[in-house]
């Protein structure tokens, strides 16, 4: 293939490690849509395969690789996809060893050269933001000269973060079947997300910043509105989620976006959701009223814990009093809210979990509770390794509902059981079953039964 020749580029989103048939996804991969759009606009043939959503197995994937006459096979990977990422790369090489295999995303960006231990047959790993890097690979630039990649067990010079996000093209959603995705929340058909900024200045110990970094870079509000209009007019998208790390960091910027939504009457046909920080300096009545006027239905807050010491340990930069204030103002503005919590970080014990549940109830908000995952190259991961509390770093075992750590006071089984018990009780499935458990024969069940009676039933 010459540098100017049109190529057949197959972009693959593998299933999660704990995949089972029928699992639904909220949104397609924005990374693959962006890469696919860029390549399509340059005249290449592009196909995106979302294996879970399309219920495609390895045999069917091999048939696609053959029939598409694939030149470049690219995979997006987070830490919960490692098992299937290896399987699809291996499948591609089994079809044709000469196909160039490329991987990118948060996980390979975090682990550097370890990717070649996890997936020996992958040719190139893209580290960090991938648009320019991937296009250089597609163009056939000598790999030695491409910044931001690993290949042949070597790591090239890192690629600087993109400063101008306004070059991001309008997404070609024809590359996926958008109707197969559920969206975020109830009645979220015809949904898609927009990333209006990249980067997060916070230093929470559990977050991986290997792709977008800490410096926040913003798209022009007019460019954001252009994409909103495009999604609605071209694809009938009526529910949009802003997938920024934090949407309300820059007051002038967010107000300009909100006012442009209103001025263009987009609030009359489209509903919006976005993640906010709850800090007093970032949330007030005036802003939330404007958010409501602009057609936002829900604001999402990463609260994480109801215990101040836990928030301090995770370097959240947030006070419990600020959380209470933000949720009251949000409710008073007529907006729905969603609070994200997690358990299992260093210092967690039964009391801190109870504090989290107490706050969860007090906020009177929709909420989600997850298990803390030690993603590679995070401060949380290193803290666990230092204390001998990381029980498993085989990422093929990782999934959203798994626990791979312990704390000073709680075992892994106890953390996982608290999580399961709390989530089951929220769905009212446990109430009838709990009395028949053989609690007296099991120390853990005794603790959980005590916890249930003193916390969850109140």
N, C-alpha and C positions, 0 to 999 in steps of 0.2 A: 504493500500500500504506500502510495506517495503522500506527501504532506497535504496536497490539495484535493485528494480523492475523497469522495463521499463514503462514509463508514456506516456500518450497521452496529448501533450501540444499544445493548440490552442492559437496562437498569433494574436491579432486583432488590426488593425489600423482603428479607427472610422472615419467617415466623419467629415468635418469641420462644424461648427455650422450653416453656411449659405448654406449648401450643397443643390444642385439640380442635378438631373440626367443629366449626360453628362459632368459634371465637370472633367477636365483632371488633372492628377498629373505629375510632372516632373520626380520624382524618387520614388521608393519604400522606405519604412522605413528602414534605415540602422541599427537602433537599433534592430528592430525585426529580420532582417536578421542575425545580429551578435548573438543574443540570440538563434535564431533558429539553426544556424550553431553549436554553442557550445553544445546545447542539442542533436542535431542529432549525433554529433561526440561521444557523450557519450552513444549512443544507444537508445535514446528516439524517439518516433514518434512525428513528428512536422508538423504542418500545419499553414501557414500564410494566414490570410484573410484581404485583403485591400478592405474595404466595398465600398468606393467611386469608385475606379478603376474597381472593379468587379461588380459594381452596385448591391450589395447585401443588401436587406432590413432586418429589424429585424426578420420577420417571417422566411426568408431564413437562417438567422444566427442561429436561434433556431434549425432549421433542421440540420445544420452543427454540432452544439454542440452535438445534440443527436447522429447522425450517426457516429461522430468521437469518441464517448464515452469518452468525454473530462474529464481529471483528473485535469488539471491546465489551467485556462483561464486567459491570461495575455494581458493587454491593454497598448498601448503607448499613451500618452496624452500631447498635448500642449494646450495653453490657448484658442485657437480657436476650440478645440474639446470637451469642457466640457459637452455640452448638450448631445452629442451622446455617450460620455464615460459613463455617468450615464445610458443611455438607454441600452447599450450593457451589462453592469454589471448586471442591473436589469433583462435583458432577460436571462442571464446565470443562475442566481439564480432561475428564474422562471422555467427553465428546470430542474435544480437539485440543491437544496440548499447546497448540500455537495461538489459541485465543488469548489476548492480553487480559489478565484479571486484575481488577483494581478494587480496593476497599477503602472506605472513608467513614467518618462519623465520630461521635464522642468516644467510643471505646478504642478504636485504633489510634485516635489522636492522643489518648491518655497513656497508652502503654508503649509507644515507640517501637523499638526493634523486637519487643516480645511478640508482636503480631506474627512474626515468622516462626515462632515456636507454636503458637496456637493454630495458625493456618499456613503450613509449610508451602503449599502450592500457590499462594497468592503472589503475584508479580510485583505490584506496587501498592503501597499504603499512603493515602493522602492524610496529612496531619494539619489540623486547623481548618480554616475556611477553604472550601474546595473549588469554588467556581473558576478562578483563573488557573489554578493548578490543573484541574481536570481538563480544561480546554487546551492547555499546553500538551497534555498527554495525548489528547485526541488529535491534535495537529501533528503529532509525531516528533515533537521537540526531543532532542537527546536527553535522556533521563538524568544524566549528570548535570545538566544545566537547569533543571526544574527545581525551584525552591519549594519546600514544604512537602517533600515526599521521603519515604523509606523504600529502598529496593536493594536486592542482593545483600541483605543484612547490613546495609549502610544507611545512614541518615543524612540527608542533604541539609543545607542551610535552611532555617525556618523562613516561611513566607510572612511578611508583615501583614497585619490586619488591614482589610480594605477600609479606606477612609471615606470613599464616596459610595454610599449605598443607593444613590439615585440612578445608578446604572443597571440596577436589577430590572430585568424585563418583566412585562406583564405575563402572568403564568398561563401556559397552554394547558388548561384542564382537560382538553380532549385526550390527553395522554393517559387518563385514568377514567374509570366510571365513578363519578363523584356520588351517584345515587346509592352506591353500595356502602357508604360510610354513615355512621350514626350521628355524628356531631357531638357537641358537648352539652349534655343536659336533655331535658324533656322537650319534645316537639322541635327538634333541631335538624329536621330534614333540610336538604339544600343548604348545607353548611360548608364553610371553609375558613381557614385562618389566614391572617396576614401578620408578617413580622415587620413592624414599623421601626424597630431599632434593634441593635445588637450590643451585647455586652452588659455586664452587671458590676457595679462598684463594690458590692458587698463581699464579705469574706467568710460566709457561712462555711463551717468545717465540712459539711456533707456535700457541697456542690462541686461539680466538675466544670471548670471554666476553660478547658483545653481547646475548645473550638472557637468561641467568640471573645474570650478574654474579659478583663475587668473594665476597660475603657468603654464607655457608652457612646455609640455612634448612631446618629439619628437620620432617618430619611426625611426629606422635606415634606411638610404636611400636604402640600399640593400633590406630591407623588403618591402619598398614602391614599388620598381621596381618589386619585385617578385609578388606583387598583380596586378600591371599593366599587366604583362605578363599573369598571370592567367586569368584575365578578358578577355583579347584578345584571348588567345588560347583556353580557355574552353567555352567561351560564345559569342565570336565574337564582344566584345565591342570595338567600334572604336572612341568613344567620352568620355573623362573622365574629370570630374570636381573635383578639389581638394576642399573639403568642410571644410577645416581648417578655424578657425576664421581669421587668417592672414597667408598667405603662405610665405611672404618675410621678416619675422622678423629676421631670422638667416641666414646670408649671406653664410657662409660656408656650411650649411646644404642644402639650396636650390640649390646652385651651384653643389653640389655633385649629387643631384637628377637629375638636368638638364643634367649634363654630362653623367650620367648613361643612361638616356633616349636616348641620342645621340649615345653613345657607343654600345648600344644594338639595334640600328636602329629602335627603337620604334616610333621615330618621322616620319618615312616613312609611317606608317600605322595607327597611332592614333593621334587624335587632342586633345588638352588639354585646360582647362580654370582654372583660380584660382583667389581667392580674394587677393588683395594687399592693403597695406597701401600706401598713397601717400607722406609720409614724405620724405624730401630731403635726410635724412640719410639712407633711405631704398630703394630708386629708383634712378638708374642712367642709362646712355646710355649703358654701358658695360653689365649690368645685363639684360636689356630688349632685347639686341641683342642676348644674350644667350637663353633667354626665347623664342624668335622667332625661333631660330635655333632648339630648342628642340620640335618644333611642336605645340606650343601654338597658338591658334587662337585669344583668347580674354583674357584681364585682367579686373577684376572687382574691382572698387574702391568704398568704402563707403564715399562719400563726405558729405552727409546729408544736408548741408546748404551753401548758397552763402553769408551768412552774418557772419562776424568774431565774433561779439558779441554772436550770436547764437552758433557758434562752441565752444566758450569759456564756455558758460552756460552748454552745454552738455558734457563738459570735453573731447572733442574729441582729443585734443592734436595735432591740425593740423592748418596750416595757409593757407589762400586762395591762397597766392603766391605759396605754395608748390603744391596745387592742379593743378594750371595752368601749372606749370613746369612738373609735372608727366604726365599729359595728352598730352602735346606737345611731350615729349620724347617717350611716348607710341605710338602715331601716327607716329612719325618719324621712329620708329623701324618697322613699317609695321604691327602693332598689332591692332586689333579692341579693343575698350574699352567700358565698361558699367559703368555708374555713378549712384549710388543710392542716392536719396534725400528723405527727409521726412519733413513734415510740422506739426505744432501743439505742439511743445515743448514750455516750459516757455519762455516768451518774444516775442513770435511770433506775428507779426502784418502785415499789408499790405505791408509795406516797406521791411520787412525781406523776405516775400514771393517773392516780386519783385526782390530782390537781388538774391535769389535762382534761379529764372527763367532766369535772366540775365546771371548768370554763366552757367546754364544749356545750354543755347544757345551758349555761347562763347566756350564751351569745344568741340563742334562739335562731340559729342559722343552719342551712344545709352544711354538712361537713363530711370530710373523708379522713380516715385514719390509715396511715401506711406504716410499714416497718422500715426503719432506717437501713439503707443499703450502703455498704462501704465501697463506693465506686473507686476504681483505681486512680492513684495519683491525687487523692484528696487528703486533707488534713485528718479527717475522720479515719480513713484507712490506715494512715501512719500511726495515729494514736492507738488503734487497736493492735497493730503489729508490735508496738513498743511494750504494751501491757500483756501480750500473749492472749488477747481477747478476740482475735480474728480466727475463727474456727475453720474457715473454708475459703480459699481464694481460687478455687477451680470455677471459673466464671461460667462454664457449661452448666453448672448446677443452679445458677442464679435465676430467680424469677421474682415478680413483684410481691408475692405473698410468702417468700422464704426468709428465714432469719439465719444469718451466718456469723453471728457475734454473740458475746455475752457481756454483761457489765459486772461491776464489783459485787452486786447484790442479787442479780437475776441471771439464771441460766438461759441459754438459747431457747430451750423448750418452754420455759416460763414466759419469756417475751412473746414467742410465737402463739402460745396459748392465750395470753391476755388479749392479743390482737384478734385472734379468732373469736374469742368469747364476746368481746366488745362489739365486733361487727355483726355477729349472729344475733346478739341481744337487740341491736338496732333494728333488725328485721323481724323481731318477735318470734324467732324460730326456736329459741332455746328455753323459753319460759316453761313449756310443758315437759321438756326433756330433762331439765337439770335435776329434779328431785330423784329420778331413778338412777342417776349415776352412782357408781359405787365409790362415793367420795371417801369414806372412812379408810379404804384400803390404799389410798394413793395420796401422798403428801401434796403433790401439785394440785390435784382436784380439790383437796381440802382448802388450799389457799385460794383457788379460783371460786369455790363456793362461797367462802367468806367474803371475797372481793365482790362477787355478784350481789350478795345480800346487803352489803354495806354501801355499795356504790351504784351499781347499775339499776337496782330496783327502786332507788329513791329519786 
